């Protein structure tokens, strides 16, 4: 069988990605012949190479965009890369109703470094958290199956953790303003108990107070006090380390974040 009829069969079966080794096995083509066929299909816009050896099938209705939605192929891609993952950051926040800062990329949390994917149609940013096995996630249904997405409460912690990559504390304030209604105070305590870096929790608590989410952070405050932390700067990225001291969260307010709403 030729490559493109085989691709058509995959799509009819609800598949929107494949790997080179699979095509070699199923089509019984030589490597040079398959390489030329892949190049032709790519030049015609029928497939999109995403990583070496991994290809996205482009349905006709998405030909103008250049790729099927990233979430349709994400789980297969991460299996191919051999990495545990969850959708996090601004991508998770958007799925929980905080869409004002909806990213033009899929943000995916992994335990170790992965090179970002940037094509004309697909952008995936990998955010590294070595302790991601502590994360709380929930399944999100897609066209091709479920993918793990961080819960609203874990997403809130991650917004502080990855603030530098996500656009700074102003961006965090903007997203938290929209996300706060989705936060359950009890589940926030459970999520926070799994986070070993207390400074993230101190910063999150201060930010929740600042955006009108004090009720959501009440239980979090008790957990932070139990850990008896030292004072830390609100924004650790800034060279400035001085500012007013907030005794409730033991935060040095070296920046005054503003929500863009």
N, C-alpha and C positions, 0 to 999 in steps of 0.2 A: 504493500500500500504506500501511496505517496504521503508526504507530510501533511499537506493542507486538508485532504479528506479525513485524515486521522484527527487533526485539530478540530474539524467540524464535529466529529463523533464525540470528542471530549466535551465540547461545549453543549451538545445535545444532552449529555449525561449530567450537566450541571457543574462541569469542571472549567475553571478559568485560568489554570496554570499547569505547567508541566516542567520536567527536568530533562536535560539532554540524555542522561543515561536511560531514562524511561523510553524516550523516543528511539534510541538505538536498539533497545531490546524489543520493542513492539513492532518496529518497522523493518528490522533486519537489513538496515542500510549500512554501507561502509561509512566510516567517520568523515572522509572528504565529501561524499555525496550528501550526507546529512548536513554538514556545515554549509554547503552551497544552498540547500533547500531552506535552512534556517535564515540565511542571509536574504534570500528572495522574499520569504514570508515577512521578514522584518522590514525590508524596503517597501513592501506593499502596505505596511501598517496592520498586518494581520496578527502579528505578535510583537511584544515589546521585551527585549532582554532587560532583566532587572538586576541580576547578579550573574556572574559567569556560570553558565550551566542551568540557569533558572529563567523561565520565560512566562510572560503573562499573555493570555489570549485576549484579543481585542474584539468584542462583539460589534456587529455592524452599528448598533445604536449608540456605541461609545467611540466610533471611529473619529469623530470630530475632536473628542477629548484626548484620544490616544491611548486609553487604557480603561479597563473595568475598574470599579471602585476598589481602592486599596484593601479595604476590610474583607473583600471577597477572596483575596489571595494571601492575606497576611499569615494565617495559621500554617498554610502549606509552605510559605517562605521560611517561617521560623523553624519548622520541622526540617526543612532542607539545610538551614544554617546550624541546626543542632543547638538552639538556645531556648531556654525558658523565657517567657515574656509576659507582659500585660500592657494593654493600651493605657497610657497615663497622661499626666500633664494637662495641657489645654485640650487635647483630644478627648480625654476622659471627662473633663469639666463640661465640654460642649454636650456630651451625651447625658449629663445630669442637669441640663438646663442653663448652664452658664455659657452662652454662645456669643456674647459680645466680642470676645477675643478669639473667635474660632480660627484655628491656625490653617495655613495653606499647606500643611504637611500632616502626616500621621506621626504622632509622638508615641514612642514605644519604649518601655523600660526593660532593660536587660541587666544581668549581673556583672558583665564585663564589657570591655570596649568592643564596639562594632562600628565599622565605617558607615556613615550615613549614605542613604541612597538618594540620588538626585538625577532624575531624568526630566524630559520635557513634560511628562504626564504624571509621574509618580515621585513624591518626595516623602521619605521616611527619616525622621530624626530619632536616633537611639540615645536614650538617657540612661546613664549607668548608675545603678545602685547595687553594691555588692551584697547587701542584706535584703534583696527583694523577695526572698522566700518568706519574709515576715508580712508581706503585703496582703491586704484584704481585697479580694476581687469578686466580681459577679459576672456571670455569662451574659454576653450581648449577642442576640440572634442576628445573623447576617444571611444573605442569599445562599451562602454555601455552608453554613454551620455556625457554631458559637465561637466567639473569641472572648478572652478574659479582659475585663475592664476594671480598673480600680474603683472601689466604692466611693461615694461622695466624701466620706470621712478620710479615707486614705488619700484621695485626690487632694484634699485640703492640705494634708501634711506634705505631700509631694510638691505642691505649688511653692511652699517655702523652701523645701530641699533644693529644687531646681530653679530658683528664682533668677539666677544669672542667665541660664539658658532660655528662660521663658520671657525675658524682657524687663526684668527688674521688679522692684517692690511696688511700683505704680501698677504694673500689669497684674501682680498678685492681688493687690487691693481691688482692682476692677473685677477680677474673676470671683474673688471671695464675696464681693457685694451681691453677685448673682447666685452664688453657690450656697450661701448661708441658709436659705430656706430649705435646702435639700439635706442639711446636716441634722442628724439625730444626736442629741447630747449624750445619750448612753452609748451609742455605737461609736461616737467620737472618743469616749474614754477607753473603750475596748481597743480601738485602733491605736490610740496613743500609747497604751500600755505595751504594745508590740514594737514601738519605736524606741531604739536605744539612745538616740541622740537627743538629749533633753533640750538643747538650744533650739532645735526646730520647733519643739512644742511651745517653748517660751515665746518665740517669734509669732507662731500661729495664734496663740492666745491674745497677744497684744494686738495683732491685726484684726482678729475677730471683734475685739472691743472697739477698735477704730472704725469698723464698717457696720456697726450696729448688730453684731452677732454675739453679744455678751451672754445671752441665755444659752446659746449652743456651747459656749466655752466654759460654763460654770463648773461642770464636772472635771474638765481638763485642768482647771486651776487647782483643784484639790490634788490631782495627780502630780502636777509640777511641784507643789509645795512639799509633797512627800519625798521628792527626790532632793530637796534642799539645794537647788543649783546656785552657782555664782552668777553675778551680773554679766550679761553678754550684750554686744552691740546688736541693734535691730538688723542692720545690714552689714554683714561681715565682709562684703566685697569692698566697701568704701575704706579709704585710708583714714578718714576721720573716725575717731573712736570715742569722742566726747559728746555730751549732750545731756538733756534732762534724764533723771533716773526714775523709771517706773517701778515702784516697790512691789506692786501686785504681781507682775510677771518677771521682775528682776531683769529688766531690759533697759539698756542705755539707748535712748532714742536719738540716734545719730542721723536720722532721716525722717522726714514726715511724708510718707507715701500718700498719693492722691489718686482716687479712683476716677477713671475716665468715663463717667456715666452722667 
